[in-house]
Amino acid sequence: MFADMKKMVPGIMLCAVIAVAATFVSEHYGGPQFLYALLIGIAFHFLSDNDKCIPGIEFSAKKLVRFGVALLGARIVASDVSDLGLIGVAALVGAVALTIGFGLLMARILGLPSMLGLLSGGGTGICGISATMAISATLPSTRENERYTLLTAIGVAIFSTVAMVLYPLVVKTVGMSTAEAGLFLGGSIHDVAQVVGAGLIISPEVGDAATLSKMFRVAMLMPVVVILALTFHAERKKTETVGAKPPPILPLFLVVFALLAAANSMGWIPKEAVAISSELSRWCLVISISALGVKTSLEKLAELGWKPIALMSSEAIFVATYMLIIVFISRAIA
């Protein structure tokens, strides 16, 4: 275990230095800390293939972000959930279901495999790469599905990062309130890290609101995976590797987030602890965003081919347009 931790040190230190540099620029010259971390990270993409850095970069991008998001639960109280309202809850459920359906439809129109449409629709509609991997675990274990999973993971990561940069501009242009911005960002951006990053680019309050909306979408992963597992059970059984352990249906960080939110709602967490948790969470997320930047390759987007790009970009546009319409409808009703 110590040897594994030692291997991660160079990559984690790289991402931490980028995070510190981004923080310095933000504090001394103004501008969004998370956006600086992303852009500086992209400049160090050449180190993403360095054997010494890979373990730490992967840990920072995949594990550290979950720790940071889980700690955000300490900033949430039950009364915040009411900000979603019935329209928000219904809209987020619709975003997941409709995006998956749209992915399947677009895959058929473009002449692509339905499995690719299912994976990309699920990844776009629920929670990015985590959802893609969870959905993939319910599908038959074939080389084709493995290739579709890799293709989707690359595409979702890139489009999610693009959304993190562009969607805050949409929020500013439309003039959304904190609740509207949180619903839009949390309902339309793929991965949790990018949702949090996009929200914090605007303000900590929007970051909290976006996280709340996003965590509701993440919670939708459980029923979706259960349905798909039952649907593909017979086919998967024929190809499943003996002794393979499927990933947990409900991510641990979501459970911790919910438990901390419940504890804070009941007043069990002191204000000092909430402040420390918030600061630690912020640094975890800045380091994670730095890692995502290091991993982002603009060249890989070209390698996907135009049809998968068209599929995943249309899904991203679909869910963003859908959530934008929901914002306008909720504004008209209010």
KEFILUM-298127 format. One record per atom (N, C-alpha, C): residue in one letter; x, y, z. Coordinates in pm, whole numbers, plus 50000, padded with zeros to 5 digits. Example, Ala and Ser with C-alpha at 12.3 -4.5 7.8 and 13.67 -1.06 7.14 Angstrom:
residues 2
A513194943150780/A512304955050780/A513204967050780/S512854977550708/S513674989450714/S512905000350787/
This chain:
residues 334
M500834987950000/M500005000050000/M500875012650000/F501945012550083/F502855024150088/F503515026249952/A503855015149885/A504485016049753/A503545022449652/D502255018949659/D501275024749568/D501105039749593/M501115043449721/M500985057649756/M502195065449708/K503385059349720/K504615065849677/K504595068649527/K503985059449449/K503905061249304/K503025073049265/M502075076249351/M501135087049320/M501665100949352/V502735101649431/V503245114549478/V503615124249365/P504395120149263/P504775129749157/P503575135949087/G502595127649050/G501425132848979/G500585141949066/I500415138349193/I499645146749285/I500355160049308/M501695159549322/M502455171949342/M502355180949219/L502385175049100/L502225182948978/L500905190448979/C499825183349007/C498485189449009/C498355199649121/A498995196849235/A498935206049348/A499665219049316/V500815218049249/V501575230149210/V500755238449112/I500105231849017/I499245239048922/I498115246048997/A497535239049096/A496455244749176/A496925257049252/V498125256349310/V498685267749384/V498945279449289/A499475276449171/A499745286949072/A498445293749030/A497405285649007/A496105291148967/A495515299949078/T495685295449201/T495185303149315/T495925316449329/F497225316049309/F498045328249317/F497595338449212/V497435333749088/V497005342748979/V495625348549009/S494725339949057/S493355344349086/S493315354749198/E494095352449304/E494065361449419/E494775374749392/H495795374449305/H496575386549283/H496135394449160/Y495525387849063/Y495145394548939/Y493655393448907/G492915386348993/G491485384748970/G491195373648870/G489925370348856/G489525359848762/G489245346748833/P488625337348762/P488205324548823/P489355314948848/Q489485310948972/Q490545301749013/Q490475288448938/F489265283048924/F489105269948861/F489425270548712/L489065281348647/L489365282548504/L490875283548482/Y491565290948568/Y493015291748559/Y493645277848579/A493125270348676/A493655256848701/A493495247948579/L492345249148514/L492085241148394/L493035244848281/L493185257848254/L494015262348142/L495495259448166/I495965261848288/I497365258748319/I497595243748310/G496615235848355/G496725221348346/G496855216548202/I496075222448112/I496145218647970/I497545221147914/A498195231747961/A499545234847915/A500545224047953/F500215216048056/F501105205248101/F500605191648054/H499805191347948/H499265178647898/H500365168847858/F501515174047816/F502605165147773/F503065155847885/L502745159248010/L503145150648122/L502095139848152/S500975140148081/S499915130448108/S500325116248067/D501355115147983/D501855101947940/D503125097948014/N503555106148110/N504755103148186/N504435092348290/D505165081448287/D504885070148376/D504935073948524/K505805083548558/K505925087648697/K504715096048742/C504085102848648/C502995112048682/C501615105848669/I501475095848585/I500155090148554/I499365085948679/P499955078048772/P499155073648888/P498575085248969/G499405095348995/G498945106749074/G497925115349001/I498095116948870/I497135124548790/I495775117548790/E495805104348771/E494555096648771/E493875097348907/F494665096349013/F494095097149148/F493455110849171/S494145121249130/S493635134849151/S492365137349072/A492315132148951/A491175134748864/A489955126348901/K490175114148948/K489055104948970/K488685103149117/K489675102449203/K489395099649345/K489285112349428/L490205121449408/L490235133549490/L488985141949470/V488475142149347/V487265149949320/V486085144549400/R486025131449415/R484915125549490/R485025129349638/F486245129649689/F486455133649828/F486035148149847/G486415156549751/G486055170649759/G484555172949752/V483895165949661/V482445167349648/V481735162049772/A482215150849825/A481605145049945/A481645155150059/L482775162450074/L482905172250181/L481965184150161/L481555186550037/L480635197450011/L479285195250080/G479005182750115/G477755179550182/G477605187050313/A478745190150375/A478715197350504/A478235211650487/R478175216650363/R477705230350339/R476235230650303/I475635218950288/I474235218150245/I473325215650365/V472185222450366/V471165219850467/V469885215850395/A469005208950466/A467785203550404/A466945214350339/S466955226150398/S466125236950342/S466555240850200/D467845237950167/D468325241050032/D467625232749926/V467215220449963/V466585211449866/V465305217649813/S464635225649895/S463385231949853/S463615241649737/D464875246049720/D465185255049609/D464975248249473/L465105235049469/L464865227849344/L463385228649308/G462525226649406/G461095226949382/G460625215149298/L459335214149282/L458765203249202/L459195204149057/I459255216349006/I459685218248866/I461125213748849/G461985217348944/G463385213448935/G463585198448940/V462895191949033/V463005177449046/V462505170548919/A461335174748872/A460775168748750/A461675171348630/A462265183348625/A463145186948513/A464405178248511/L464965175748627/L466195167848634/L465925153148601/V464795147948646/V464425134248608/V464225133448457/G463555143648402/G463345144048258/G464635145248181/A465595152948235/A466885154648168/A467585141348150/V467555133048252/V468215119948245/V467515110848144/A466205109448160/A465445100248074/A465465104647927/L465245117447904/L465165122447766/L466525122347696/T467585125047770/T468925125047708/T469335110847667/I469015101047749/I469305087147712/I468495083247589/G467215086847588/G466375084047472/G466865091047348/F467285103647363/F467815111247250/F469095105047197/G469935100047289/G471175093447247/G470905081047162/L469945073147203/L469565061247126/L469025065046989/L468195075646985/L467615080246859/L468695085446764/M469605093746815/M470655099446731/M471615088646682/A471875078546765/A472745067546722/A472125060346602/R470815058546605/R470125051946492/R470175060746369/I469945073846385/I469965083046272/I471345083546206/L472395083346290/L473765084046238/L474315070546195/G473535059846214/G474005046546176/G475045041046271/L475015045246396/L475955040446497/L475285029746583/P476075021246651/P475495010746738/P474665016746850/S473575009946884/S472695014746990/S473415014947125/M474365005847144/M475115005547269/M475905018447289/L476445023947180/L477175036647188/L476215047947224/G475015047547166/G474015057547198/G473585056647344/L473475044447394/L473085042447534/L474165047447629/L475425043947601/L476535048147686/L476725063247685/S476715069147566/S476935083547557/S475745091347613/G474525086247589/G473345092847644/G473335092247795/G473715080647850/G473785079147995/G474875087648056/G476045087947991/G477155095948041/G476835110748038/T476185115247931/T475825129347918/T474685133048012/G473715124048026/G472515127148102/G472655125648252/I473585117048298/I473665114448442/I474895120848505/C476035114448493/C477215120048562/C478515116648492/G478535118048360/G479775116948285/G480415103148286/I481725103048308/I482495090648298/I482055080448402/S481695084948522/S481255075648625/S480025067948579/A479075075148520/A477875068648469/A478195059548351/T479105064048267/T479515055948152/T480085042548198/M480955042848298/M481565030548349/M480535021748419/A479625027948494/A478595020148563/A477645013548465/I477245021048362/I476365015348260/I477075004448182/S478355006748152/S479144996748080/S479194983448155/A479214984348289/A479284972348371/A478014963848359/T476914969948314/T475654962448299/T475524956248161/L476414960048068/L476314955147931/L477124942347914/P476844934647809/P477644922647781/P479114926147764/S480004917947819/S481444920747813/S482014916547679/T481934925347581/T482464922747447/T483514933447413/R484344930347315/R485374940047274/R484724952547216/E483604950647146/E482914962147089/E482424971647198/N481824966047303/N481334974447412/N482464981247488/E483614974347498/E484774980447563/E485264992447482/R485244990847348/R485675001847262/R484695013547269/Y483405010347273/Y482385020947285/Y482525028347419/T482865020847523/T483035026947655/T484205036647655/L485335032447596/L486515041047589/L486215053447505/L485535051347392/L485185062347303/L484305072447376/T483315067347449/T482405076247523/T483145083647633/A484025076647706/A484755082947816/A485595094647767/I486265092847653/I487095103547597/I486215115347555/G485135112147481/G484255122747432/G483565130347543/V483045123047642/V482345129347753/V483275138447832/A484505133847855/A485485141847929/A485775155047857/I485925154347727/I486255166347650/I485065175947645/F483885170647611/F482705179347600/F482295185147736/S482525177447842/S482215182347975/S483125194048013/T484385193047975/T485325203748003/T484975216347923/V484595214347796/V484165225647713/V482935232347774/A481995224047822/A480775229347884/A481115237348009/M482085232748086/M482485239848208/M482965253948177/V483605255648063/V484125268748026/V483035277647965/L482175271847881/L481205279747805/L479915282747879/Y479415273247958/Y478095274848019/Y478005286448119/P479075289348196/P478995301448280/P478755314148199/L479235314348073/L478975325947987/L477495326647952/V476865314947932/V475425314447905/V474645319848025/V475085315748145/V474435320348268/V474495335648277/K475655341348249/K475835355848257/K475005362948149/T474995357148028/T474275363247916/T472775363747940/V472225352647992/V470785351748016/V470395359248142/G471345361448231/G471045368448355/G470305359748455/M470785347448474/M470105338048563/M470345341548710/S469355338448792/S469515339648937/S470375328248987/T470715328249115/T471535317549172/T470845303949156/A469545303449188/A468805290849177/A468715286149033/E468465295548940/E468365292048798/E469705287248743/A470775294248782/A472105290348735/A472485276548788/G472155273948915/G472455260948973/G471695249848903/L470435252248872/L469615242148803/L470135239648662/F470485250548592/F470985249248454/F472335241948451/L473295246548531/L474625240448530/L474585226148581/G473875223948693/G473795210548750/G473005200948665/G472115206248581/G471285197648498/G471825195148360/S472855202648318/S473315201548180/S474765197348162/I475615199548262/I477025195848248/I477215181348292/H478095174148223/H478225159648238/H478785155348373/D480055158648400/D480755153448518/D480585162548640/V480655156348758/V480495163748883/V481565174548898/A482805171248869/A483895180748887/A483685193248804/Q483265191548678/Q483055202948591/Q481835211148633/V480825204448689/V479655211748741/V480085220948855/V480835215248948/V481305223149063/V482215234449015/G483105231148922/G484015241248869/G483275252548800/A482295249148716/A481515259348645/A480755268048742/G480185261948845/G479445269648945/G480335279049022/L481505274249062/L482415282549141/L483085293349057/I483105291648925/I483595302348838/I482715314748854/I481425312348879/I480475323348895/I480475328349039/S480205319249135/S480195322949277/S480075310449362/P480475311049490/P480315299449578/P478855295249594/E477935305049592/E476515301849607/E476005293949487/V476415298049368/V476025290649248/V476675276849248/G477895276149300/G478575263249310/G477785253549397/D477265258449510/D476455250049598/D475165245649530/A474485255149465/A473225252149398/A473425242249283/A474495244149208/A474785235049096/A475125221049147/T475875220549256/T476225207549316/T474975200149362/L474045207449423/L472815201249470/L472035195249355/S471885202849246/S471185197749128/S471905185849068/K473235186849062/K474015176049003/K473925163249087/M473945164649219/M473885152849304/M472535145749290/F471495153349261/F470195147049235/F470285138849107/R470965144249005/R471165136648880/R472005124048906/V473035125648987/V473885114049019/V473065103249087/A472135107449173/A471285097649242/A470435089749144/M470165095649026/M469385088648924/M470155076948863/L471465076548890/L472275065648837/L471795052148889/M471385051849015/M470975039249076/M469805032649003/P468655039548986/P467555032948916/P467885029548771/V468655038148703/V469005035648564/V469855022948552/V470875021748638/V471755010148633/V470994997448670/V470104998348767/V469304986648805/V468454981948687/I467794991348619/I466954987948503/I467784981548393/L468954987548363/L469804982048257/L470384968448295/A470734966848423/A471264954048470/A470244942948451/L468984945948480/L467914936148461/L467664933648313/T467754944348232/T467494943248088/T468534934548019/F469804936648054/F470894929447986/F471424917548067/H470684913348169/H471164902648256/H471464889848177/A470544885948093/A470724873348019/A471914874047926/E472054885147853/E473174886547759/E474504887547832/R474504894947943/R475744896748018/R476204883648079/K475284875548121/K475634862848185/K476434853948092/K476174855147962/K476864846947863/K478324851147843/T478614863947869/T479964869247841/T480714873547965/E480074872948081/E480684877948205/E481914869648245/T482964876548284/T484174869948330/T483974864548471/V484394852348492/V484214846148622/V485004853748729/G484354857148837/G485004864248947/G485064879248933/A484494884648822/A484504899148803/A483604905848905/K484094916848960/K483334924149062/K482784936949003/P481464938148992/P480874950248936/P481014962049031/P481034974248976/P481154985949063/P479884987849144/P479974994649258/P478774996949341/P477765005349265/I476495002249282/I475445009549213/I475385024049262/L475485025849392/L475435039249450/L476845043449492/P477425053649426/P478795057949459/P478925061749606/L480055058149666/L480285060949807/L480285075849837/F480845083949745/F480915098249771/F479515104349777/L478565098549703/L477195103449711/L476595100349848/V476905088549901/V476415084650033/V476985093950140/V478295096750133/V478945105650230/V478375119750218/F478185124450096/F477595137650073/F476235138650141/A475405128350122/A474055128350180/A474115127950333/L475025119850388/L475145118750533/L475605131950596/L476575138550533/L477065151350584/L475985162150573/A475245161850462/A474155171550446/A473095169450553/A472775156750581/A471775153750684/A472265158050822/A473545155450851/A474115159250980/A474125174350998/N474475181650889/N474505196250897/N473095201950910/S472135195450846/S470745200050855/S470215198750997/M470725189051070/M470285186851208/M471135194751309/G472105202351257/G472915210551345/G473985203051420/W474365191451370/W475355183151439/W476795187051406/I476995194951300/I478345198651260/I478615213151300/P479645215651383/P479975229351426/P480335238251306/K480125251251319/K480425260451211/K481905260151174/E482765258451276/E484195257851250/E484535245751161/A483885234351190/A484115222251111/A483605224050969/V482485231150955/V481945233750821/V482925242350741/A483525252250807/A484485261050739/A485725253250695/I486225244750783/I487405236650750/I487085226950636/S485915220650645/S485495211350541/S485355218350407/S484815230450408/S484635238150286/S485965241650222/E486925245950304/E488255249650252/E488995237450198/L488935226350271/L489575214050226/L488935209250096/S487625210250089/S486905206249969/S487345214649850/R487485227749871/R487895236749761/R489255233049706/W490205230049795/W491545226549748/W491535212949675/C490755203549725/C490635190549656/C490105192549515/L489115201249501/L488495203449372/L489405211249277/V490165220849329/V491105228249245/V492195218849192/I492705210349279/I493715200549237/I493125190949135/S491875186949157/S491215177849064/S491005184248928/I490575196848928/I490395204048801/I491735205348728/S492805207548803/S494135208248743/S494475195048675/A494145183948741/A494395170648683/A493585168448557/L492325173048559/L491485171748440/L492075179648324/G492645191348356/G493295199248253/G494495192148194/V495305186248280/V496475178848234/V496055167148143/K494935160848175/K494465149348098/K493775153247968/T493375165847954/T492605170147837/T493505171347715/S493125164047610/S493865164347485/S492945168647372/L493245179947312/L492425184547200/L492625175647079/E493775169147071/E494055160246957/E493165147946959/K492835143047078/K492025130947088/K490605133147035/L490145145447038/L488815148446987/L488745145446838/A489825148546767/A489865146046623/A489905131146591/E490455123146683/E490585108746660/E489265101346674/L488245107846727/L486965101046749/L486195098746621/G486495106446515/G485685105446395/G484475114646407/W483905118246294/W482865128546300/W481525123546353/K481185110846330/K479885105946375/K479765105346528/P480725099346599/P480645099746746/P480685113946801/I481455122646735/I481505136646778/I480135142946761/A479505140246645/A478155145646620/A477165140346722/L477295127446755/L476395121346852/L476525127946989/M477735128847040/M477935134047176/M477745149147185/S478085156347078/S477845170747080/S476355173747073/S475615165846994/S474165167946985/S473495164747118/E473995154747190/E473445151447322/E473715162847420/A474915168347414/A475265179447504/A474395191647474/I474195194547346/I473355205847307/I471895203347347/F471455190847331/F470075187347364/F469775189847512/V470625184347601/V470345185747744/V470515200247790/A471455207647730/A471635221647766/A470415229947721/T469945227247599/T468755234347549/T467535231047633/Y467395218347668/Y466275213947751/Y466275221247886/M467435221747951/M467515228348082/M467315243448069/L467755249147958/L467555263547935/L466065266647920/I465345257747850/I463895259447836/I463215258247972/I463685248748054/I463115247048189/I463305259748271/V464485266048259/V464755278348332/V463775289348289/F463555290548159/F462625300848109/F461185297848154/I460815285048154/I459465281348197/I459275284548346/S460265280748428/S460165283448571/S460145298448599/R460885306148518/R460895320648533/R459525326648497/A458905321048392/A457595326048350/A456525322848454/I456615310848513/I455635306748614/I455765315348740/A457035317848777/A457275326048897/A456825340548876/
